[in-house]
């Protein structure tokens, strides 16, 4: 694995955009991104936002072959700044849309209410290029990252599919809550 830098932004955004553009079922990405003919651009801007935030307030790891990536936020580093407010406004305009702000804020409140009450690392998003899925790239990458973070802080994440939930459980995460109050399930997991 390789720790990503700002020079890797395009690679990371490409991996995430390509990973999620084909997933049209109800999930967090499709809940946040506009559902119009510019969906691809909306998802691109969402991934760009997540990349910038993780590089600023966490870490991003790339697989050695650069076919997969995982983004983390550190709860102790993440803060609101003038720059992040500009990024948030850009995200609303280019990805979410004014009409969906209320629903996205409602979703964010649900997520925040499930965050650990102690410092934690947030496994925010990960992806593997679709052509290379089920070849062990994501498992190898996340295993290496978990070894890197071993004993540092609890690692928290949320996911929307049973397949992903089961993937994380196999890597030592435990489900501590789930909800179905949105258009899709949300599973909250923690690895101590």
N, C-alpha and C positions, 0 to 999 in steps of 0.2 A: 504494500500500500504506500501511497504517497500523500503527504499533507499538502493540500492545494493552497495556491496563492492567488492574488488578483490576476496574474497572468493566465490562470486556468479557467477564468470565468466563462469564456465561450464554450469550452469543452463541457463544463458542468451544466450550463444552461441547455446545451444541445442534448446531453444525456437525459436530463429531466423532462424537457419538452417532448422528446421522442418517446420517452417512457409513458407519459401521461396523455398524450394527444389521442391515442387509440382507445383509451379507457373512457367509455361513454356512459357507464353505469353510474348510479348515484354514489358519490363519494365526496370527500372534502374538496378536492380540486374542482370538480364539476359544480359543487355548491357555491364556490367562491367566484369562479370565472363566469363571465357573461355567456349567456346561451344564445348566441346569434351567429351570423355568418362569419364573424371575426373571432370565433372561439380559439382558433390556433394562435392568433396574436395575443389574446387575453391570457392564455396559458403561458405563452412565451414571457409575457411581462410578469406574471406571477412567479415563474421560475427565476427570472432576473432579480426580482425583489428578494426572494428567499436566498439566493446566492449572495447578494450584497449584505443582507442581514447576518448570515452565518459567517461570512468573512470578517465582518466588523465585530460581532458579539459571540463568536464561537469558533468552530473549526469545520473544515470540509476535508474529506478524505476521498481520494480517487483510487480505484483498483490499479494495479501495476500496468494492466493493459489498457487503461482509461476507457473501459466499457461500462463501469459502474461508479456510483458516488454515493456518499452519505453525508448529510449536513446536520450539524449539531449547533444548538444555542446553549450558552452557559447562563443560567438564571441569575448569577451574581454579576455578570458583565452587561447583560441586556438593559438598556435604558433608553428613554426618549430624549432625542436631541433635535435641534433644528433640522439637521440633515435627515433624520429618520421621519420627521413629520413631512418633509418634502417627498420622501420615498412613499410614505403612506398615501399622500394626496395623489401622486402619480399612479399608485396601485388602484385607487378608487376610479380614477379617470380611464386608465388603460385596461383594467382587468375586471373590476367588480361592477362598476356602474352605480350611479347615484340611487337608482331604484332598489338596489339590493343591499345598501349599506345597513339597514336595520336588521335584516336577516343574518348578515355576516357578523355584525356586532353581537347578536343573540348567540350565534355559534361560538364566537370567541369567549363570551361569558361562561358558557358551558365548559369549554376547554380549561379556562383559567380556574374555575371552581374545582377542577380535578387535578390541578398541579400540586405536587408535593409542597408541604409547608416548610420544608427545609431546602437549602441550596441543592440544585440538581442540574444535570445535563439533559437537555431536551433533544432526543433523536427526532429531528423535525421532519425530514423527508429523505428517502433514499430511492435510487432507481438504477436499473440496468437496461441497456439498450435492448429493446424487445427481441431482436434477432439472436441475442445471446442469453436470453432467460433460460432458467432451468439447467444451466451448465455449471452451477456452483459459484459463480462470480460474486453474487451478493452475499452468499453464506460465508465465503472466504473473506471478503472485505469486512463484513460486520464482525466476524470472529476476531480478525486482527485488530479492529478498532476497539472492541470490548476488552481485549487483552491490553491494549494501550491505555485505556481508561481504568483498568482494574484498580479497585479500592480508592478511586478518586472521589466520586460522588455517585449517588443513585442516578440511574438513567431512566428517564420517563419517556413515554411515547403514546400516541393514540393512532389507531388504525381503523379502517372501515370494512375490511373484508375478513371473513373467516380464514381464508387462505393465508393472508398476511399475519393475522393473529396467531395461527398455528406455527408459522415460520418463526415468529419472535419467541413463542413459548419454547420451541426446540432449542433456542439459544439462551434459555435461562430466564426469560421475562415471565412475570406473573400478572394475570389479569386481576385488577383490583376493583374495577367498576365497568359497567357498560350501560349505554342508554340508547333509546330508539326515538328520542323526541324530535329529531330532524327527519329528513326524507331518507335517511340511511342509518345503519347502526354505527355506533362509535364504541370502540373497545379501548379502555385505558389500561396501560401496562407499565410495570416498574421492574427494574432489575437493581437490587441492592448490592 
